[in-house]
Amino acid sequence: MSEEQNERLSLPEKAQNLAKFSWDLIKYLHSTEGSRLTVSDEIYKERITICRNCPKFLEMQNECSECGCYLPMKARMGMDSCPLGKWTDNSEGWEETFNDILKELDKDSKTE
């Protein structure tokens, strides 16, 4: 076995690292109430207006009959989009936001 292969993490170690990262990310998103993943009030209002004027909008349930999503939540999420293409995800700047989140997680893990 080469030296490089000896230095590689085992599958259980990789799984443990992924689980820790996932848990840390969930805790971070909970502590920030997901604010880094949502759209502005202006974009939210535009999306909701589009949905309410769509024939697939179920007013009593506040849902989309095309995808079944609860629209107040779906329209707020930055990475979500309309299944009919009436509005798209708001991924502009997402990579930068995600990298900022990673830096914050890294900083928090060093202080623990």
MOPAC internal coordinates of N, CA, C and O (Angstrom, degrees):
PM7 1SCF
backbone

  N    0.0000 0     0.00 0     0.00 0    0    0    0
  C    1.4521 1     0.00 0     0.00 0    1    0    0
  C    1.5291 1   107.94 1     0.00 0    2    1    0
  O    1.2310 1   120.33 1   -44.59 1    3    2    1
  N    1.3244 1   116.97 1   135.41 1    3    2    1
  C    1.4584 1   120.67 1  -178.63 1    5    3    2
  C    1.5308 1   110.60 1   -74.70 1    6    5    3
  O    1.2310 1   120.88 1   -18.23 1    7    6    5
  N    1.3246 1   115.92 1   161.77 1    7    6    5
  C    1.4667 1   121.20 1   178.50 1    9    7    6
  C    1.5194 1   110.76 1   -60.86 1   10    9    7
  O    1.2310 1   120.73 1   143.36 1   11   10    9
  N    1.3467 1   116.22 1   -36.64 1   11   10    9
  C    1.4690 1   120.98 1   179.35 1   13   11   10
  C    1.5233 1   110.81 1   -62.00 1   14   13   11
  O    1.2310 1   119.96 1   138.43 1   15   14   13
  N    1.3308 1   117.68 1   -41.57 1   15   14   13
  C    1.4580 1   121.12 1   179.64 1   17   15   14
  C    1.5222 1   111.19 1   -67.01 1   18   17   15
  O    1.2310 1   120.13 1   145.60 1   19   18   17
  N    1.3301 1   117.36 1   -34.40 1   19   18   17
  C    1.4645 1   120.69 1   178.14 1   21   19   18
  C    1.5239 1   111.74 1   -66.19 1   22   21   19
  O    1.2310 1   119.94 1   151.72 1   23   22   21
  N    1.3185 1   117.72 1   -28.28 1   23   22   21
  C    1.4558 1   121.98 1  -177.51 1   25   23   22
  C    1.5232 1   113.20 1   -84.07 1   26   25   23
  O    1.2310 1   120.07 1   165.78 1   27   26   25
  N    1.3127 1   117.48 1   -14.22 1   27   26   25
  C    1.4629 1   120.79 1  -178.71 1   29   27   26
  C    1.5171 1   110.40 1   -71.30 1   30   29   27
  O    1.2310 1   121.01 1   -34.64 1   31   30   29
  N    1.3315 1   115.67 1   145.36 1   31   30   29
  C    1.4575 1   121.03 1   177.01 1   33   31   30
  C    1.5249 1   109.95 1   -72.16 1   34   33   31
  O    1.2310 1   121.35 1   -32.75 1   35   34   33
  N    1.3131 1   115.03 1   147.25 1   35   34   33
  C    1.4594 1   119.46 1   175.63 1   37   35   34
  C    1.5245 1   109.12 1   -74.19 1   38   37   35
  O    1.2310 1   120.58 1   -15.10 1   39   38   37
  N    1.3076 1   116.50 1   164.90 1   39   38   37
  C    1.4641 1   121.01 1   178.59 1   41   39   38
  C    1.5342 1   111.12 1   -59.66 1   42   41   39
  O    1.2310 1   118.63 1   135.86 1   43   42   41
  N    1.3383 1   120.22 1   -44.14 1   43   42   41
  C    1.4658 1   119.01 1   177.04 1   45   43   42
  C    1.5407 1   112.71 1   -62.18 1   46   45   43
  O    1.2310 1   119.93 1   143.97 1   47   46   45
  N    1.3275 1   117.75 1   -36.03 1   47   46   45
  C    1.4651 1   120.34 1   177.56 1   49   47   46
  C    1.5295 1   110.83 1   -66.55 1   50   49   47
  O    1.2310 1   120.83 1   139.35 1   51   50   49
  N    1.3245 1   116.02 1   -40.65 1   51   50   49
  C    1.4669 1   120.20 1   176.89 1   53   51   50
  C    1.5322 1   110.21 1   -62.52 1   54   53   51
  O    1.2310 1   120.74 1   136.65 1   55   54   53
  N    1.3283 1   116.19 1   -43.35 1   55   54   53
  C    1.4674 1   120.71 1  -179.78 1   57   55   54
  C    1.5276 1   110.27 1   -63.70 1   58   57   55
  O    1.2310 1   120.37 1   139.32 1   59   58   57
  N    1.3256 1   116.90 1   -40.68 1   59   58   57
  C    1.4637 1   120.80 1   178.88 1   61   59   58
  C    1.5296 1   110.75 1   -63.54 1   62   61   59
  O    1.2310 1   120.20 1   137.76 1   63   62   61
  N    1.3287 1   117.22 1   -42.24 1   63   62   61
  C    1.4647 1   120.93 1   178.09 1   65   63   62
  C    1.5222 1   111.30 1   -64.05 1   66   65   63
  O    1.2310 1   120.38 1   137.81 1   67   66   65
  N    1.3254 1   116.89 1   -42.19 1   67   66   65
  C    1.4622 1   120.89 1   178.50 1   69   67   66
  C    1.5280 1   110.52 1   -64.25 1   70   69   67
  O    1.2310 1   120.54 1   137.84 1   71   70   69
  N    1.3243 1   116.57 1   -42.16 1   71   70   69
  C    1.4618 1   120.13 1   179.36 1   73   71   70
  C    1.5266 1   110.60 1   -63.38 1   74   73   71
  O    1.2310 1   119.87 1   137.36 1   75   74   73
  N    1.3177 1   117.85 1   -42.64 1   75   74   73
  C    1.4655 1   121.59 1   179.05 1   77   75   74
  C    1.5210 1   110.34 1   -63.44 1   78   77   75
  O    1.2310 1   120.35 1   133.89 1   79   78   77
  N    1.3517 1   116.93 1   -46.11 1   79   78   77
  C    1.4607 1   120.18 1   178.45 1   81   79   78
  C    1.5297 1   110.38 1   -60.01 1   82   81   79
  O    1.2310 1   120.35 1   134.71 1   83   82   81
  N    1.3274 1   116.94 1   -45.29 1   83   82   81
  C    1.4721 1   120.87 1  -178.99 1   85   83   82
  C    1.5166 1   110.80 1   -61.03 1   86   85   83
  O    1.2310 1   120.48 1   136.35 1   87   86   85
  N    1.3261 1   116.68 1   -43.65 1   87   86   85
  C    1.4627 1   120.62 1   179.79 1   89   87   86
  C    1.5261 1   110.77 1   -64.66 1   90   89   87
  O    1.2310 1   120.52 1   135.36 1   91   90   89
  N    1.3383 1   116.62 1   -44.64 1   91   90   89
  C    1.4648 1   120.46 1   178.46 1   93   91   90
  C    1.5273 1   111.06 1   -60.77 1   94   93   91
  O    1.2310 1   120.47 1   139.86 1   95   94   93
  N    1.3267 1   116.71 1   -40.14 1   95   94   93
  C    1.4633 1   120.84 1   179.05 1   97   95   94
  C    1.5247 1   110.66 1   -65.85 1   98   97   95
  O    1.2310 1   120.40 1   137.16 1   99   98   97
  N    1.3180 1   116.83 1   -42.84 1   99   98   97
  C    1.4662 1   120.31 1   178.49 1  101   99   98
  C    1.5273 1   110.42 1   -61.95 1  102  101   99
  O    1.2310 1   120.15 1   135.06 1  103  102  101
  N    1.3241 1   117.32 1   -44.94 1  103  102  101
  C    1.4707 1   120.95 1   178.75 1  105  103  102
  C    1.5298 1   110.71 1   -61.75 1  106  105  103
  O    1.2310 1   120.55 1   138.50 1  107  106  105
  N    1.3350 1   116.56 1   -41.50 1  107  106  105
  C    1.4673 1   120.34 1   179.16 1  109  107  106
  C    1.5320 1   110.25 1   -62.76 1  110  109  107
  O    1.2310 1   120.59 1   131.60 1  111  110  109
  N    1.3178 1   116.48 1   -48.40 1  111  110  109
  C    1.4637 1   119.99 1  -178.57 1  113  111  110
  C    1.5234 1   110.64 1   -62.44 1  114  113  111
  O    1.2310 1   120.45 1   142.74 1  115  114  113
  N    1.3137 1   116.74 1   -37.26 1  115  114  113
  C    1.4664 1   120.49 1   177.39 1  117  115  114
  C    1.5355 1   110.26 1   -65.63 1  118  117  115
  O    1.2310 1   120.42 1   135.80 1  119  118  117
  N    1.3210 1   116.81 1   -44.20 1  119  118  117
  C    1.4692 1   119.81 1  -177.30 1  121  119  118
  C    1.5232 1   112.32 1   -67.55 1  122  121  119
  O    1.2310 1   120.22 1   152.45 1  123  122  121
  N    1.3251 1   117.18 1   -27.55 1  123  122  121
  C    1.4697 1   120.75 1   178.58 1  125  123  122
  C    1.5234 1   111.39 1   -98.68 1  126  125  123
  O    1.2310 1   121.04 1  -174.02 1  127  126  125
  N    1.3210 1   115.61 1     5.98 1  127  126  125
  C    1.4695 1   122.56 1  -177.99 1  129  127  126
  C    1.5204 1   111.67 1    54.14 1  130  129  127
  O    1.2310 1   120.76 1  -148.96 1  131  130  129
  N    1.3159 1   116.15 1    31.04 1  131  130  129
  C    1.4597 1   120.95 1   176.13 1  133  131  130
  C    1.5112 1   114.67 1    69.53 1  134  133  131
  O    1.2310 1   120.29 1  -167.21 1  135  134  133
  N    1.3320 1   117.06 1    12.79 1  135  134  133
  C    1.4662 1   120.40 1  -173.16 1  137  135  134
  C    1.5261 1   113.18 1   -60.00 1  138  137  135
  O    1.2310 1   119.48 1   154.05 1  139  138  137
  N    1.3225 1   118.60 1   -25.95 1  139  138  137
  C    1.4601 1   120.39 1  -179.59 1  141  139  138
  C    1.5332 1   111.94 1   -79.04 1  142  141  139
  O    1.2310 1   120.26 1   171.69 1  143  142  141
  N    1.3306 1   117.12 1    -8.31 1  143  142  141
  C    1.4579 1   121.45 1  -176.70 1  145  143  142
  C    1.5201 1   113.67 1  -109.91 1  146  145  143
  O    1.2310 1   120.50 1  -178.37 1  147  146  145
  N    1.3189 1   116.65 1     1.63 1  147  146  145
  C    1.4582 1   120.17 1  -175.30 1  149  147  146
  C    1.5314 1   111.66 1  -106.31 1  150  149  147
  O    1.2310 1   121.47 1   -16.32 1  151  150  149
  N    1.3198 1   114.80 1   163.68 1  151  150  149
  C    1.4635 1   120.91 1   179.38 1  153  151  150
  C    1.5250 1   110.17 1   -91.15 1  154  153  151
  O    1.2310 1   121.36 1   -14.41 1  155  154  153
  N    1.3049 1   114.99 1   165.59 1  155  154  153
  C    1.4686 1   120.22 1   177.49 1  157  155  154
  C    1.5259 1   110.03 1   -65.54 1  158  157  155
  O    1.2310 1   121.06 1   -16.63 1  159  158  157
  N    1.3157 1   115.58 1   163.37 1  159  158  157
  C    1.4705 1   120.43 1   177.26 1  161  159  158
  C    1.5210 1   111.18 1   -60.12 1  162  161  159
  O    1.2310 1   120.51 1   143.71 1  163  162  161
  N    1.3268 1   116.64 1   -36.29 1  163  162  161
  C    1.4697 1   121.15 1  -179.92 1  165  163  162
  C    1.5311 1   111.11 1   -63.02 1  166  165  163
  O    1.2310 1   120.12 1   131.51 1  167  166  165
  N    1.3240 1   117.37 1   -48.49 1  167  166  165
  C    1.4725 1   120.76 1   179.22 1  169  167  166
  C    1.5234 1   109.96 1   -65.19 1  170  169  167
  O    1.2310 1   120.63 1   139.02 1  171  170  169
  N    1.3285 1   116.39 1   -40.98 1  171  170  169
  C    1.4666 1   120.40 1   178.16 1  173  171  170
  C    1.5284 1   110.99 1   -57.40 1  174  173  171
  O    1.2310 1   120.28 1   132.61 1  175  174  173
  N    1.3239 1   117.07 1   -47.39 1  175  174  173
  C    1.4670 1   121.14 1  -179.37 1  177  175  174
  C    1.5236 1   111.15 1   -62.66 1  178  177  175
  O    1.2310 1   120.10 1   140.45 1  179  178  177
  N    1.3383 1   117.41 1   -39.55 1  179  178  177
  C    1.4699 1   120.97 1   177.34 1  181  179  178
  C    1.5237 1   110.54 1   -61.51 1  182  181  179
  O    1.2310 1   120.85 1   133.71 1  183  182  181
  N    1.3311 1   115.98 1   -46.29 1  183  182  181
  C    1.4663 1   120.28 1  -179.60 1  185  183  182
  C    1.5253 1   111.47 1   -62.54 1  186  185  183
  O    1.2310 1   120.41 1   133.90 1  187  186  185
  N    1.3098 1   116.82 1   -46.10 1  187  186  185
  C    1.4712 1   120.78 1  -179.17 1  189  187  186
  C    1.5293 1   110.53 1   -62.55 1  190  189  187
  O    1.2310 1   120.03 1   140.26 1  191  190  189
  N    1.3151 1   117.55 1   -39.74 1  191  190  189
  C    1.4677 1   121.20 1   177.95 1  193  191  190
  C    1.5225 1   110.25 1   -61.81 1  194  193  191
  O    1.2310 1   120.61 1   135.21 1  195  194  193
  N    1.3229 1   116.45 1   -44.79 1  195  194  193
  C    1.4705 1   120.73 1   177.87 1  197  195  194
  C    1.5224 1   109.93 1   -59.85 1  198  197  195
  O    1.2310 1   120.49 1   133.56 1  199  198  197
  N    1.3302 1   116.68 1   -46.44 1  199  198  197
  C    1.4683 1   120.55 1  -178.51 1  201  199  198
  C    1.5312 1   111.86 1   -62.87 1  202  201  199
  O    1.2310 1   120.85 1   136.21 1  203  202  201
  N    1.3147 1   115.97 1   -43.79 1  203  202  201
  C    1.4699 1   119.28 1  -177.63 1  205  203  202
  C    1.5219 1   112.77 1   -66.56 1  206  205  203
  O    1.2310 1   120.15 1   158.48 1  207  206  205
  N    1.3219 1   117.32 1   -21.52 1  207  206  205
  C    1.4595 1   121.49 1   177.89 1  209  207  206
  C    1.5275 1   112.85 1   -95.43 1  210  209  207
  O    1.2310 1   120.52 1  -174.51 1  211  210  209
  N    1.3062 1   116.61 1     5.49 1  211  210  209
  C    1.4672 1   121.80 1  -178.24 1  213  211  210
  C    1.5309 1   109.89 1   -93.53 1  214  213  211
  O    1.2310 1   119.79 1   -38.77 1  215  214  213
  N    1.3406 1   118.01 1   141.23 1  215  214  213
  C    1.4657 1   120.11 1   178.89 1  217  215  214
  C    1.5328 1   113.17 1   -65.54 1  218  217  215
  O    1.2310 1   119.49 1   165.08 1  219  218  217
  N    1.3153 1   118.57 1   -14.92 1  219  218  217
  C    1.4708 1   122.22 1   179.15 1  221  219  218
  C    1.5310 1   112.36 1   -86.87 1  222  221  219
  O    1.2310 1   120.24 1   176.84 1  223  222  221
  N    1.3374 1   117.15 1    -3.16 1  223  222  221
  C    1.4636 1   121.76 1  -178.97 1  225  223  222
  C    1.5239 1   109.69 1   -75.85 1  226  225  223
  O    1.2310 1   120.94 1   -53.02 1  227  226  225
  N    1.3398 1   115.81 1   126.98 1  227  226  225
  C    1.4590 1   122.11 1   176.23 1  229  227  226
  C    1.5229 1   107.56 1  -102.81 1  230  229  227
  O    1.2310 1   121.22 1   -78.12 1  231  230  229
  N    1.3157 1   115.28 1   101.88 1  231  230  229
  C    1.4645 1   120.67 1  -171.74 1  233  231  230
  C    1.5273 1   112.97 1   -61.21 1  234  233  231
  O    1.2310 1   119.92 1   133.14 1  235  234  233
  N    1.3107 1   117.75 1   -46.86 1  235  234  233
  C    1.4694 1   120.82 1  -176.74 1  237  235  234
  C    1.5324 1   111.98 1   -61.23 1  238  237  235
  O    1.2310 1   120.31 1   142.97 1  239  238  237
  N    1.3181 1   117.01 1   -37.03 1  239  238  237
  C    1.4561 1   121.18 1  -178.32 1  241  239  238
  C    1.5282 1   112.98 1   -94.01 1  242  241  239
  O    1.2310 1   120.72 1   167.31 1  243  242  241
  N    1.3415 1   116.22 1   -12.69 1  243  242  241
  C    1.4656 1   121.84 1  -175.43 1  245  243  242
  C    1.5301 1   109.93 1    58.26 1  246  245  243
  O    1.2310 1   121.31 1  -139.03 1  247  246  245
  N    1.3388 1   115.10 1    40.97 1  247  246  245
  C    1.4614 1   122.61 1  -176.03 1  249  247  246
  C    1.5160 1   111.72 1  -125.29 1  250  249  247
  O    1.2310 1   121.86 1   -15.85 1  251  250  249
  N    1.3089 1   114.04 1   164.15 1  251  250  249
  C    1.4590 1   122.28 1   172.30 1  253  251  250
  C    1.5235 1   107.63 1   -98.00 1  254  253  251
  O    1.2310 1   120.15 1   -54.89 1  255  254  253
  N    1.3193 1   117.33 1   125.11 1  255  254  253
  C    1.4655 1   119.38 1  -179.55 1  257  255  254
  C    1.5276 1   111.49 1   -75.93 1  258  257  255
  O    1.2310 1   119.86 1   165.97 1  259  258  257
  N    1.3180 1   117.87 1   -14.03 1  259  258  257
  C    1.4660 1   121.34 1   177.78 1  261  259  258
  C    1.5297 1   111.13 1   -74.37 1  262  261  259
  O    1.2310 1   120.42 1   132.83 1  263  262  261
  N    1.3305 1   116.79 1   -47.17 1  263  262  261
  C    1.4752 1   120.11 1  -176.18 1  265  263  262
  C    1.5255 1   112.78 1  -112.67 1  266  265  263
  O    1.2310 1   120.18 1   164.89 1  267  266  265
  N    1.3461 1   117.25 1   -15.11 1  267  266  265
  C    1.4562 1   120.64 1   179.51 1  269  267  266
  C    1.5150 1   114.50 1    82.66 1  270  269  267
  O    1.2310 1   119.92 1  -173.96 1  271  270  269
  N    1.3245 1   117.76 1     6.04 1  271  270  269
  C    1.4681 1   121.03 1  -176.60 1  273  271  270
  C    1.5269 1   111.93 1   -77.97 1  274  273  271
  O    1.2310 1   121.73 1   -32.17 1  275  274  273
  N    1.3292 1   114.30 1   147.83 1  275  274  273
  C    1.4600 1   122.35 1   171.77 1  277  275  274
  C    1.5225 1   106.16 1   -77.63 1  278  277  275
  O    1.2310 1   120.48 1   -68.06 1  279  278  277
  N    1.3289 1   116.69 1   111.94 1  279  278  277
  C    1.4613 1   121.86 1  -167.53 1  281  279  278
  C    1.5291 1   115.88 1   -65.39 1  282  281  279
  O    1.2310 1   118.39 1   144.23 1  283  282  281
  N    1.3309 1   120.68 1   -35.77 1  283  282  281
  C    1.4654 1   117.32 1   176.97 1  285  283  282
  C    1.5370 1   112.91 1   -58.61 1  286  285  283
  O    1.2310 1   119.88 1   148.23 1  287  286  285
  N    1.3185 1   117.83 1   -31.77 1  287  286  285
  C    1.4658 1   120.97 1   177.55 1  289  287  286
  C    1.5252 1   110.71 1   -80.73 1  290  289  287
  O    1.2310 1   120.31 1   132.44 1  291  290  289
  N    1.3156 1   117.01 1   -47.56 1  291  290  289
  C    1.4650 1   121.54 1  -176.84 1  293  291  290
  C    1.5276 1   111.03 1   -60.29 1  294  293  291
  O    1.2310 1   120.28 1   135.11 1  295  294  293
  N    1.3220 1   117.08 1   -44.89 1  295  294  293
  C    1.4637 1   121.05 1  -177.42 1  297  295  294
  C    1.5272 1   112.40 1   -67.88 1  298  297  295
  O    1.2310 1   119.99 1   159.43 1  299  298  297
  N    1.3210 1   117.63 1   -20.57 1  299  298  297
  C    1.4659 1   121.83 1  -178.87 1  301  299  298
  C    1.5376 1   111.94 1   -83.51 1  302  301  299
  O    1.2310 1   120.20 1   155.49 1  303  302  301
  N    1.3261 1   117.22 1   -24.51 1  303  302  301
  C    1.4644 1   120.88 1  -174.62 1  305  303  302
  C    1.5296 1   111.57 1   -79.79 1  306  305  303
  O    1.2310 1   120.84 1   -54.29 1  307  306  305
  N    1.3118 1   116.01 1   125.71 1  307  306  305
  C    1.4574 1   121.74 1  -176.37 1  309  307  306
  C    1.5212 1   114.54 1   -63.29 1  310  309  307
  O    1.2310 1   120.18 1   144.24 1  311  310  309
  N    1.3174 1   117.27 1   -35.76 1  311  310  309
  C    1.4611 1   119.87 1  -175.29 1  313  311  310
  C    1.5244 1   112.98 1   -91.90 1  314  313  311
  O    1.2310 1   119.98 1  -173.50 1  315  314  313
  N    1.3165 1   117.64 1     6.50 1  315  314  313
  C    1.4627 1   120.78 1   179.88 1  317  315  314
  C    1.5199 1   110.02 1   -95.09 1  318  317  315
  O    1.2310 1   120.81 1   -17.32 1  319  318  317
  N    1.3289 1   116.06 1   162.68 1  319  318  317
  C    1.4682 1   120.96 1   179.92 1  321  319  318
  C    1.5241 1   109.52 1  -148.44 1  322  321  319
  O    1.2310 1   121.31 1   -16.31 1  323  322  321
  N    1.3086 1   115.10 1   163.69 1  323  322  321
  C    1.4578 1   121.87 1   177.85 1  325  323  322
  C    1.5331 1   109.04 1   -74.96 1  326  325  323
  O    1.2310 1   119.93 1   -47.38 1  327  326  325
  N    1.3272 1   117.74 1   132.62 1  327  326  325
  C    1.4679 1   119.42 1   179.33 1  329  327  326
  C    1.5334 1   113.17 1   -66.96 1  330  329  327
  O    1.2310 1   120.59 1   164.15 1  331  330  329
  N    1.3214 1   116.48 1   -15.85 1  331  330  329
  C    1.4668 1   120.93 1   179.08 1  333  331  330
  C    1.5271 1   111.69 1   -98.09 1  334  333  331
  O    1.2310 1   120.42 1  -178.30 1  335  334  333
  N    1.3231 1   116.80 1     1.70 1  335  334  333
  C    1.4641 1   121.61 1   178.20 1  337  335  334
  C    1.5169 1   114.54 1    77.36 1  338  337  335
  O    1.2310 1   119.87 1  -161.71 1  339  338  337
  N    1.3172 1   117.86 1    18.29 1  339  338  337
  C    1.4655 1   120.34 1  -178.72 1  341  339  338
  C    1.5196 1   112.38 1   -78.79 1  342  341  339
  O    1.2310 1   120.09 1   157.13 1  343  342  341
  N    1.3415 1   117.44 1   -22.87 1  343  342  341
  C    1.4648 1   123.20 1   170.05 1  345  343  342
  C    1.5215 1   108.00 1  -150.66 1  346  345  343
  O    1.2310 1   121.23 1   -30.52 1  347  346  345
  N    1.3205 1   115.25 1   149.48 1  347  346  345
  C    1.4612 1   120.46 1  -173.41 1  349  347  346
  C    1.5285 1   111.24 1  -110.43 1  350  349  347
  O    1.2310 1   122.08 1    -6.98 1  351  350  349
  N    1.3193 1   113.62 1   173.02 1  351  350  349
  C    1.4649 1   117.94 1   177.30 1  353  351  350
  C    1.5230 1   109.64 1   -65.79 1  354  353  351
  O    1.2310 1   120.89 1   -18.56 1  355  354  353
  N    1.2845 1   115.90 1   161.44 1  355  354  353
  C    1.4504 1   122.44 1  -179.77 1  357  355  354
  C    1.5311 1   107.33 1  -111.56 1  358  357  355
  O    1.2310 1   120.91 1  -114.90 1  359  358  357
  N    1.3334 1   115.86 1    65.10 1  359  358  357
  C    1.4597 1   120.58 1  -172.74 1  361  359  358
  C    1.5273 1   113.09 1   -87.25 1  362  361  359
  O    1.2310 1   120.42 1   177.96 1  363  362  361
  N    1.3162 1   116.80 1    -2.04 1  363  362  361
  C    1.4644 1   119.38 1   178.62 1  365  363  362
  C    1.5260 1   109.18 1   -60.58 1  366  365  363
  O    1.2310 1   120.89 1   -54.33 1  367  366  365
  N    1.3041 1   115.90 1   125.67 1  367  366  365
  C    1.4523 1   121.14 1  -179.29 1  369  367  366
  C    1.5210 1   113.92 1    81.28 1  370  369  367
  O    1.2310 1   120.17 1  -178.05 1  371  370  369
  N    1.3503 1   117.29 1     1.95 1  371  370  369
  C    1.4551 1   120.34 1  -177.56 1  373  371  370
  C    1.5270 1   111.94 1   -61.88 1  374  373  371
  O    1.2310 1   120.05 1   136.43 1  375  374  373
  N    1.3217 1   117.52 1   -43.57 1  375  374  373
  C    1.4687 1   119.87 1  -178.02 1  377  375  374
  C    1.5303 1   110.69 1   -60.13 1  378  377  375
  O    1.2310 1   120.54 1   137.49 1  379  378  377
  N    1.3195 1   116.57 1   -42.51 1  379  378  377
  C    1.4595 1   120.84 1   178.14 1  381  379  378
  C    1.5341 1   110.60 1   -64.37 1  382  381  379
  O    1.2310 1   120.34 1   136.49 1  383  382  381
  N    1.3141 1   116.95 1   -43.51 1  383  382  381
  C    1.4672 1   121.11 1   178.38 1  385  383  382
  C    1.5173 1   110.54 1   -61.31 1  386  385  383
  O    1.2310 1   120.38 1   134.72 1  387  386  385
  N    1.3360 1   116.89 1   -45.28 1  387  386  385
  C    1.4620 1   120.59 1  -179.40 1  389  387  386
  C    1.5277 1   110.58 1   -63.45 1  390  389  387
  O    1.2310 1   120.00 1   138.55 1  391  390  389
  N    1.3281 1   117.61 1   -41.45 1  391  390  389
  C    1.4587 1   120.71 1   177.76 1  393  391  390
  C    1.5278 1   111.20 1   -63.58 1  394  393  391
  O    1.2310 1   120.06 1   142.68 1  395  394  393
  N    1.3271 1   117.49 1   -37.32 1  395  394  393
  C    1.4666 1   121.17 1   175.82 1  397  395  394
  C    1.5257 1   110.64 1   -63.52 1  398  397  395
  O    1.2310 1   120.50 1   138.23 1  399  398  397
  N    1.3261 1   116.66 1   -41.77 1  399  398  397
  C    1.4639 1   120.94 1   177.58 1  401  399  398
  C    1.5236 1   109.85 1   -61.50 1  402  401  399
  O    1.2310 1   120.46 1   135.52 1  403  402  401
  N    1.3327 1   116.73 1   -44.48 1  403  402  401
  C    1.4628 1   120.20 1   179.02 1  405  403  402
  C    1.5220 1   111.59 1   -60.17 1  406  405  403
  O    1.2310 1   120.44 1   138.90 1  407  406  405
  N    1.3307 1   116.77 1   -41.10 1  407  406  405
  C    1.4723 1   120.47 1   178.04 1  409  407  406
  C    1.5259 1   110.67 1   -62.33 1  410  409  407
  O    1.2310 1   120.37 1   137.89 1  411  410  409
  N    1.3331 1   116.90 1   -42.11 1  411  410  409
  C    1.4574 1   120.44 1   179.06 1  413  411  410
  C    1.5239 1   111.00 1   -65.01 1  414  413  411
  O    1.2310 1   120.37 1   138.66 1  415  414  413
  N    1.3349 1   116.90 1   -41.34 1  415  414  413
  C    1.4552 1   120.15 1   177.23 1  417  415  414
  C    1.5187 1   111.26 1   -63.09 1  418  417  415
  O    1.2310 1   120.72 1   138.43 1  419  418  417
  N    1.3196 1   116.22 1   -41.57 1  419  418  417
  C    1.4626 1   121.16 1   179.74 1  421  419  418
  C    1.5272 1   110.33 1   -63.81 1  422  421  419
  O    1.2310 1   121.02 1   136.58 1  423  422  421
  N    1.3341 1   115.66 1   -43.42 1  423  422  421
  C    1.4706 1   120.71 1   178.69 1  425  423  422
  C    1.5213 1   110.55 1   -62.31 1  426  425  423
  O    1.2310 1   120.30 1   137.01 1  427  426  425
  N    1.3408 1   117.03 1   -42.99 1  427  426  425
  C    1.4646 1   120.98 1   179.82 1  429  427  426
  C    1.5279 1   111.66 1   -65.32 1  430  429  427
  O    1.2310 1   120.04 1   141.78 1  431  430  429
  N    1.3355 1   117.54 1   -38.22 1  431  430  429
  C    1.4575 1   119.77 1  -178.99 1  433  431  430
  C    1.5272 1   111.58 1   -68.82 1  434  433  431
  O    1.2310 1   119.96 1   153.88 1  435  434  433
  N    1.3221 1   117.67 1   -26.12 1  435  434  433
  C    1.4664 1   120.69 1   179.04 1  437  435  434
  C    1.5174 1   112.03 1   -78.37 1  438  437  435
  O    1.2310 1   120.36 1   158.95 1  439  438  437
  N    1.3322 1   116.91 1   -21.05 1  439  438  437
  C    1.4616 1   120.37 1  -179.33 1  441  439  438
  C    1.5266 1   111.89 1   -91.14 1  442  441  439
  O    1.2310 1   120.17 1   169.97 1  443  442  441
  N    1.3218 1   117.29 1   -10.03 1  443  442  441
  C    1.4771 1   120.65 1  -178.03 1  445  443  442
  C    1.5094 1   110.49 1   -77.86 1  446  445  443
  O    1.2310 1   120.10 1   180.00 1  447  446  445

